[in-house]
Amino acid sequence: MMVLIVLVIASLFIAILFLIAFVWSVKSGQYDDSYTPSIRILFDNELTQDKNNTLNQN
Amino acid sequence: MSIEVGIKNCLHCGNEIVLNTYTPSDNKFCCTGCKSVYEIINNNGLCEYYSIEKAPGLKQNSISRKGKFLFLQDGEIASQFIKFQNKETATVVLYLPQVHCSSCIWILEHLHKINKAIITSQVDFLRKEITLVYNQHLCNLSDVAETLSSIGYEPHLSLSALNEKKTNFNDKKLIFKIGIAGFCFANIMLLAFPEYFGIEKSDYQLQSLFSYLSLLLSLPVLLYSSSDFFISIIHSYKQKYLNIDTPIALAIAITFIRSVYEIITKTGSGYLDSMSGIVFFMLVGRYFQNKNYFNLSFNRDYKSYFPVGVSVLDNQGNESQVSISKICKGTRIKVYDGEIVPADAILFYGNAHIDYSFVSGESKPITKQIGEIIYAGGKQIGGAIELEVVKEVSQSYLTNLWNNKVFQNSSNNKSKSFIHFLSKNFTIVLFLIAFVTSVYWVFVDANKVISAVTAILIIACPCALLLSATFTFGHYTRYLSDKKVYCRNAETIERLCEIDTIVFDKTGTVTLQNQKTVEFFGDKLSEQNKILFAKLFSQSNHPLSRSIKNYLNLQVNQIGIHDFIEIKGKGISAKIDGVNLRAGSPNYIGVVVNQDKIGSKVFIEKDGRPLGYFIITSQYRKGINTLISNLKRKYAIAMLSGDNSSELEKINIVFGTDIPLLFNQSPHEKLQYIEQLNKQGKKTIMIGDGLNDAGALAASYVGISVSDNINNFTPASDIILKGDQLFQLDKIIRFAKSSKRVIMGSFIISILYNIIGLWFAVQGNLQPVIAAILMPLSSFSIMIFTSLLSYFYYKISFDDINHD
């Protein structure tokens, strides 16, 4: 029976880790804007590094 | 008649390029504004802006005046916008109403290439906000604002908007509560599984460990996640009014107490799984319902309409920028073209043409002479004027309206709805059943009294009822926002169900604010003639001249204009490029008019030869005639206008002659009219657009403000409606009214579940597993039922096949 008790407590402990991760994600503002990142990720980010070659061909 | 020259579209804004007067190198642009924005973007190597979306910019009607943002150099004003700062950097959040596409996000997040002092910038698309971090040593807030407006994103600065940010915090709190309730719910459920399937006697120790673990897990649910329900009880007690949260909080408390008792005395394992489940589902429902529209503001008052900074002149005539709150009696101020007069003031210098259309509903600008009083709120058209303030901002004629008591207690008296009626009766019936059961068990088996009564209160928790309301209104607000109808909150939809009277404003609501229909009658004008008359009309500030100038849609230079004369009430004349031109009333030109057409007529003449005439009429919103006749069948209609009755004929065609049409109404008179209807027990919708309707909107049962650009200023109201959707108002109301049926339907479902649960409860043998099955099952079926039925009503309400 001991092993079951250890397992239950271990699983609860892992679940609490996820809860902490959730709290952190809300606090760090990841739920503030759920729309803009979906657009932002589609931009080519080569421009931010490469300062010489900026003009894009239309 | 349309001008058919150069059917090419502007690279920046996509508008048709009419004449390539300003683009000597290439005719890619429609105006100098668009071209200058392009040049800035091009010089900084950010042309990808134009490849993400086609013509992403907005038409640059005017290049903003240099020094417009100088007031932001004032540390005190700037500090109100700055969110956070240290020695090096400052973080500021600005509202940019122009944000509308992915190109906008792209260019705004590359601001550091245009202004080196800007370190990072991040856009929140839904809120239309930009968060900027800039180096304080290299630039200040006014430079940042100028950088933004140089690429066509002029920030909208208003102090009252800043005070509304707090809602954000509550939203986060709710997410926390949901997360924690969900976590505890899932884990308690998991620990309860052995119990559901019948645990063997030998595992007794294990069971008691599980029970204590669930008890531990249920504490955050009780103490943190469900705190809103308990707080709501205190409110309802203070108002001596039984609200729907009362039986819910009672059920949560009793479930918890009974579970603790069972666990400690080892008589059972309690109902903690059901309890945390209830809390979780109800919080989810609440989140779903409260999904608000970040970029809209329903509480605006005159403060957000007025500018933040004002140009003040000292004795030597030097200009400086101060905060509007610092303006007092005797201050000399300067107001530029297109700016708002911030306080009641006397005109000292300049040609004042004040447009009060937004403030009073009058459609014609008023010309003021030097020495006359100009009331606050009017917009100056033309050159700059200098004024001396006679009354402080808060004391002015317009802002006085906000001292009326309707603005103090706007929502309290409005919210006793049928949900509360249902829940009140529900609670009473629930207590009755509990009482009868306890009386029965006292005589039959006294040991079972407590267990039966507590089981009743647990199982009959009206969470399903609350869920049906929150989910239904959640769906309805979402569907309405698809139709560009934005509700302040769920109660707005409830109140829409009870409407019996509809009052319209005229200017800006039934008619379009700045658009006039201009038609030309006569021989087709040649291009050369068009340019000549555009030059002539551009000389005059008369509203008719401006309408015709806009209609001709030509940008003209001011060369070759001689002997310009304007005769008040008659017409204008000038010699342009050697040609004598005259325009004005029939008497002035000397022609005979046929009276069959409604509207103001302006005749034009070239070298003594009449060419024809323009007819200028207010443009009515599309579909307004059908809307009014549809609404008339069910509701009482009235119209209040701040304007004069010059268009009575046309209004009669729209509204008919059988309803009250009131003209020359002051903002206070509009308010009184609505209050009078309230006294008669009428439930009124007021539909308006301007500050002049603000009082009436606040006093009405449901205030709808109509706006062509929903991000512009709208007076405080319950609903913000996009102007081009007004013609659907009858459908919108009908759709809102169907919400009542959806809630009644799901209420019946939840009652059925309750009866099943009560069947077990009154007998005193409610097994935790039955509670644990019934509770989520009823919640899920309510969710599915409300979704399907709302969708059904949405389809039949707005499907044109069934109606038109």
Boltz contact constraints between the chains, C-beta under 6 A:
constraints:
  - contact:
      token1: [A, 15]
      token2: [B, 187]
      max_distance: 6.0
  - contact:
      token1: [A, 19]
      token2: [B, 183]
      max_distance: 6.0
  - contact:
      token1: [A, 22]
      token2: [B, 179]
      max_distance: 6.0
  - contact:
      token1: [A, 26]
      token2: [B, 175]
      max_distance: 6.0
  - contact:
      token1: [A, 31]
      token2: [B, 175]
      max_distance: 6.0
  - contact:
      token1: [A, 33]
      token2: [B, 124]
      max_distance: 6.0
  - contact:
      token1: [A, 35]
      token2: [B, 125]
      max_distance: 6.0
  - contact:
      token1: [A, 35]
      token2: [B, 126]
      max_distance: 6.0
  - contact:
      token1: [A, 36]
      token2: [B, 123]
      max_distance: 6.0
  - contact:
      token1: [A, 36]
      token2: [B, 124]
      max_distance: 6.0
  - contact:
      token1: [A, 36]
      token2: [B, 125]
      max_distance: 6.0
  - contact:
      token1: [A, 39]
      token2: [B, 102]
      max_distance: 6.0
  - contact:
      token1: [A, 39]
      token2: [B, 105]
      max_distance: 6.0
  - contact:
      token1: [A, 43]
      token2: [B, 106]
      max_distance: 6.0
  - contact:
      token1: [A, 54]
      token2: [B, 45]
      max_distance: 6.0
  - contact:
      token1: [A, 55]
      token2: [B, 45]
      max_distance: 6.0
  - contact:
      token1: [A, 55]
      token2: [B, 47]
      max_distance: 6.0
  - contact:
      token1: [A, 56]
      token2: [B, 47]
      max_distance: 6.0
  - contact:
      token1: [A, 56]
      token2: [B, 48]
      max_distance: 6.0
  - contact:
      token1: [A, 56]
      token2: [B, 51]
      max_distance: 6.0
  - contact:
      token1: [A, 58]
      token2: [B, 51]
      max_distance: 6.0
